[in-house]
Amino acid sequence: MNVIWLILFMGLIGAVIGGVTNAVAIRMLFRPHVPRYIGSWRVPFTPGLIPKRKSELARQVGKIVDEHLLTPESIEQKLNEPEFRGEIEMVLQAEAKKWIHSDITVAELLKKAHFPNAGMHIEEQLNGWIDQKYTAIKDFYIDQTVKESLPAEWLDKAEEKIPDISAYILTKGADYFSSAEGRYRVKRMTEDFLAEWGKIGSMIQMVLGNTSLEDKIRPEIVKFLSSPGTKDLLDTMLKNEWDKVIEWKWADVLAHISDEKAIQKAKKFIAEQLDLETLLNKPLSAYAIPFEEKVTGVIIPELAAKGIEKAAKRIPSLMKKLKIADIVRGQIEAFSTERLEMIVLDITHRELKMITWLGALLGGIIGVFQAIIVMAFPV
């Protein structure tokens, strides 16, 4: 009976020693947090292992994260995953649709972007641009002829239109003199002519008898205007005048035009065509909805792909500039020892407890064996 109690007692003592030893060893990883001194002599194993090697631990963890965990290759691989690209596209498409269907006006959008009175500023910029362009164009072309300044194809097309212009003029002229208004005009002209000639005019009217001079002249005018010869004559005249016009210098042309009036007319014309007030007061959706399918289905996927591709190429240089190892080291060093202890214990609490119980088990087994050896070989 004494033998059994001895074995149990030795086993219990061994278990207590093993468990307490492991518990103390685990605690010494963190405690004490600061060095302990007796006079000027520092007590050994103070502070604990982790507080003592905190800087080295932070440096090693930062190095591991930088070289093995958060590497450019791993980030690039993540960026190139189809699922990640799909998520990026979905986010961009959702944001784009919000703006596309938004009721906010262009003016309100510009105001939110810190561009109040956008219409006035745009008009001022546009007027300034017109002033600059007018001056630049005038200075450039002032010593050139019309022929030198205009494209050859424009001049050729304009010259090709001369027969059409002459045909149009003659046709309209013949139609006019064939109309009631044309008859009345010729009648008035002949009456004025005969009145100016006095008696001679009366004699001419007597010679014509019942037929009026207008009835004689008007058909001849229409016949003249419809004649091919008249067409050729007018073509030649217009061609000669056109040849003179294209030899004009712009200096001579612009001498008859007021710069201020020309600029004002240009500004007025462009302002009327643009109608900035109407454009700016329309909702954004009025401009964006027609392009919704192209924006969400084509532009955004292309932008996402190109953006991810460019980001992936810049990751190595970006990570070098970020210095991930230094960031991690700085963050760990900034932790208080108490917080670092709490983090480690929260993660490894179960395992550390098992280590303590394992020490107790091994100590108990060793105590039992010691008891057996002592009884087997008594002194």
LINUR-V759772 format. One record per helix or strand of 3 or more residues. SS is the DSSP state (helix for helix, strand for strand). FROM is the first residue (numbers start at 1). TO is the last residue. If there is no record, write none. Layout:
BEGIN
ss = (SS/SS)
from = (FROM/FROM)
to = (TO/TO)
END
This chain:
BEGIN
ss = (helix/helix/helix/helix/helix/helix/helix/helix/helix/helix/helix/helix/helix/helix/helix/helix/helix/helix/helix/helix)
from = (2/49/54/72/82/106/118/146/152/162/180/199/213/228/250/259/276/284/324/337)
to = (27/52/69/79/100/112/141/149/160/178/196/208/226/245/254/274/280/322/334/376)
END
